[in-house]
Amino acid sequence: MHTAHQTALQAKHAGLDRRIAEEEHRPLPDQVVLHDLKKQKLKLKEEIGTA
């Protein structure tokens, strides 16, 4: 059963996926930005797994 909190976390995770894809498809992706986005995504994934 999904709680509102878990649904919100999944929405944030999907948003980070989109932001990562957008950055990766730029002519010169910013590796620092990509690293930070992926780090945030991993933290959310871990939080979703424990929720």
Secondary structure, 3 states (H helix, E strand, C coil): CCCHHHHHHHHHHHHHHHHHHHHHCCCCCCHHHHHHHHHHHHHHHHHHHHC
